[in-house]
């Protein structure tokens, strides 16, 4: 079984969001997929080939793919992305839904789940959880470096991510690649997962894009979880 994804568009207050969407099936769980930094919705195509029993909408987040971009010089922040994700869900008519995120998308999905627990049924995070923390003393340096690809200079500190995770009330599965990325050491990511009220962790051999490199292995662990 696999999901066939077709191109579609979704209008939100910011503008038009492009997406890949599977056919709607009665009573199938609704899953909104959020890609990583400088990526796009197509990154979920390999995984979709091994999923079934869900309605999947994988979006190009604002500033990515063919979706609307912010004005030149505007800063892309996780905080604004939370509002964009909720706008997308509203436009789809989804009051409750599941979130599937990779990297940046997993960080954004974590914030949505923590901020609006009444709307998120389940959460799957691949290669990130809660947001990417940085030390407070690096703030000035990040401000100086934030003018090329316009990433935000605002990063949460470790203590903030640690307190976000307990706020994710829904059942959550987290998939990490082994070995861990240097910016998210294994002891740190396991500590974040341990802070989840209803969290489970799976570490699979692979790299940061393991959902594209080994999609079947990832799908075997998250497929039935998404389809419940």
C-alpha positions as CSV (number, residue, x, y, z in Angstrom):
1,X,0.0,0.0,0.0
2,X,1.1,3.5,-0.7
3,X,-0.3,7.1,-0.8
4,X,-0.5,8.8,-4.2
5,X,0.2,12.5,-3.7
6,X,-1.1,15.2,-6.1
7,X,-0.3,18.9,-6.3
8,X,-2.8,21.3,-4.8
9,X,-2.8,24.8,-3.3
10,X,-4.2,26.2,-0.1
11,X,-5.1,29.9,0.5
12,X,-4.2,31.4,3.9
13,X,-4.1,35.1,5.0
14,X,-0.4,35.3,4.1
15,X,-1.0,34.0,0.5
16,X,-1.0,30.8,-1.4
17,X,0.6,27.6,0.0
18,X,1.5,24.8,-2.4
19,X,1.2,21.3,-1.2
20,X,1.1,17.6,-2.1
21,X,-2.1,15.8,-1.0
22,X,-3.4,12.3,-1.0
23,X,-7.0,11.4,-1.7
24,X,-9.4,12.0,1.2
25,X,-10.7,8.8,2.7
26,X,-13.7,8.7,5.0
27,X,-12.7,8.5,8.7
28,X,-9.0,8.4,7.8
29,X,-6.7,10.4,10.2
30,X,-5.7,13.7,8.8
31,X,-1.9,14.2,8.8
32,X,-0.2,17.5,8.1
33,X,3.5,17.1,7.1
34,X,6.1,19.9,7.6
35,X,9.5,19.7,5.9
36,X,12.9,20.9,7.0
37,X,14.9,24.1,6.4
38,X,15.5,24.9,2.7
39,X,13.5,21.7,1.8
40,X,10.0,21.3,0.4
41,X,6.9,19.0,0.4
42,X,8.5,16.6,-2.0
43,X,10.8,15.3,0.7
44,X,7.8,13.2,2.0
45,X,7.3,11.4,-1.3
46,X,9.6,8.5,-0.4
47,X,7.9,8.0,2.9
48,X,4.4,8.3,1.4
49,X,5.2,5.3,-0.8
50,X,5.2,3.2,2.4
51,X,2.2,4.7,4.2
52,X,-1.5,3.9,4.0
53,X,-4.7,4.6,5.9
54,X,-4.3,8.3,6.3
55,X,-5.1,11.6,4.5
56,X,-1.7,13.3,4.1
57,X,-1.1,16.9,3.2
58,X,2.5,17.8,2.8
59,X,3.0,21.6,2.4
60,X,5.7,23.9,1.1
61,X,6.1,26.1,4.2
62,X,6.2,29.9,3.5
63,X,9.5,30.9,1.9
64,X,10.0,27.4,0.5
65,X,9.1,25.6,-2.7
66,X,6.4,27.5,-4.6
67,X,4.6,28.8,-1.6
68,X,4.3,32.5,-0.8
69,X,7.4,34.2,0.5
70,X,7.7,36.8,3.1
71,X,8.7,40.3,2.0
72,X,12.5,40.7,1.3
73,X,14.4,41.1,4.6
74,X,11.6,39.6,6.7
75,X,12.7,37.1,9.3
76,X,11.3,33.5,9.2
77,X,10.7,32.5,12.8
78,X,9.3,29.3,14.4
79,X,6.8,31.5,16.3
80,X,5.3,32.9,13.0
81,X,5.4,29.4,11.5
82,X,3.1,28.2,14.3
83,X,0.5,30.7,13.1
84,X,1.0,29.7,9.5
85,X,0.5,26.0,10.3
86,X,-2.8,26.8,12.2
87,X,-3.9,28.9,9.2
88,X,-3.3,26.0,6.9
89,X,-5.2,23.6,9.1
90,X,-8.1,26.1,9.3
91,X,-8.1,26.5,5.5
92,X,-8.3,22.7,5.2
93,X,-11.2,22.7,7.6
94,X,-9.3,20.5,10.1
95,X,-10.2,21.2,13.7
96,X,-8.1,18.3,14.9
97,X,-5.2,16.7,13.1
98,X,-1.9,14.8,13.4
99,X,1.5,16.5,12.7
100,X,4.4,14.9,11.0
101,X,7.6,16.9,10.8
102,X,11.2,16.6,9.8
103,X,14.0,18.8,11.2
104,X,12.7,22.4,11.2
105,X,9.3,21.1,10.5
106,X,9.5,18.8,13.6
107,X,10.5,21.8,15.7
108,X,7.5,23.8,14.4
109,X,5.2,20.8,14.9
110,X,6.4,20.5,18.5
111,X,5.5,24.1,19.2
112,X,2.1,23.8,17.6
113,X,1.4,20.7,19.7
114,X,2.5,22.4,22.9
115,X,0.7,25.6,22.1
116,X,-2.6,24.1,20.9
117,X,-2.9,20.6,22.5
118,X,-6.7,20.6,21.9
119,X,-6.0,20.5,18.1
120,X,-3.2,18.0,17.8
121,X,-4.1,14.3,18.0
122,X,-0.7,12.8,17.5
123,X,2.8,14.0,16.7
124,X,5.7,12.4,14.8
125,X,9.0,14.2,14.9
126,X,12.0,13.1,12.7
127,X,15.4,14.5,13.6
128,X,14.2,17.3,15.9
129,X,12.0,17.9,18.9
130,X,10.9,21.1,20.6
131,X,13.1,23.4,18.7
132,X,16.9,23.9,18.1
133,X,18.4,25.4,21.2
134,X,21.5,27.7,21.4
135,X,23.4,29.2,24.3
136,X,22.3,32.7,25.3
137,X,25.9,34.0,24.9
138,X,25.7,33.3,21.1
139,X,22.9,35.8,20.5
140,X,25.0,38.7,19.2
141,X,26.9,36.3,16.8
142,X,23.6,34.9,15.5
143,X,22.3,38.4,14.9
144,X,25.4,39.2,12.7
145,X,25.0,35.9,10.8
146,X,21.2,36.2,10.1
147,X,21.4,38.4,6.9
148,X,22.2,35.8,4.2
149,X,19.4,33.2,4.1
150,X,17.5,35.3,6.7
151,X,17.2,32.6,9.4
152,X,16.0,34.0,12.7
153,X,18.6,35.1,15.2
154,X,16.2,34.1,18.0
155,X,16.8,30.7,19.4
156,X,15.4,29.2,22.6
157,X,17.9,28.2,25.3
158,X,18.0,24.6,26.4
159,X,15.9,25.2,29.5
160,X,13.1,26.5,27.3
161,X,13.1,23.5,25.0
162,X,13.1,21.3,28.1
163,X,9.9,23.0,29.4
164,X,8.2,22.9,25.9
165,X,8.4,19.1,25.7
166,X,6.2,18.5,28.8
167,X,3.5,20.7,27.2
168,X,3.2,18.3,24.3
169,X,0.2,16.3,25.7
170,X,-0.6,14.1,22.7
171,X,1.0,10.7,22.0
172,X,4.3,11.3,20.3
173,X,6.8,9.2,18.4
174,X,10.3,10.6,17.7
175,X,12.7,9.2,15.1
176,X,16.4,10.1,15.3
177,X,19.3,9.1,13.1
178,X,22.2,7.2,14.6
179,X,24.8,8.7,14.9
180,X,23.4,11.9,16.3
181,X,23.9,15.3,14.7
182,X,26.6,17.5,16.3
183,X,24.1,20.2,17.1
184,X,21.8,17.8,18.9
185,X,23.9,15.3,20.9
186,X,22.3,12.0,21.8
187,X,22.2,12.7,25.6
188,X,20.4,16.0,24.9
189,X,17.8,14.6,22.4
190,X,17.1,11.7,24.8
191,X,16.5,14.2,27.6
192,X,14.0,16.0,25.5
193,X,12.1,12.8,24.7
194,X,12.2,11.8,28.3
195,X,10.4,15.0,29.1
196,X,7.4,14.1,26.9
197,X,4.4,12.9,28.8
198,X,3.5,10.3,26.2
199,X,6.7,10.0,24.1
200,X,8.5,7.1,22.4
201,X,11.9,7.1,20.8
202,X,13.4,5.1,17.9
203,X,17.0,5.5,16.8
204,X,17.7,4.2,13.3
205,X,21.1,3.9,11.5
206,X,21.2,6.8,9.0
207,X,21.8,10.4,8.4
208,X,19.7,13.6,8.9
209,X,17.5,12.7,5.9
210,X,16.8,9.1,6.9
211,X,13.1,9.5,6.1
212,X,14.2,9.8,2.4
213,X,17.1,7.4,2.6
214,X,15.4,4.6,4.5
215,X,11.7,5.4,4.2
216,X,10.5,1.9,4.7
217,X,12.1,1.5,8.1
218,X,10.8,4.8,9.2
219,X,7.3,4.0,7.9
220,X,7.2,0.6,9.6
221,X,7.5,2.4,13.0
222,X,5.2,5.4,12.4
223,X,2.7,4.1,9.9
224,X,0.3,2.3,12.3
225,X,0.8,5.1,14.8
226,X,-0.3,7.7,12.2
227,X,-3.2,5.6,11.0
228,X,-4.8,4.9,14.4
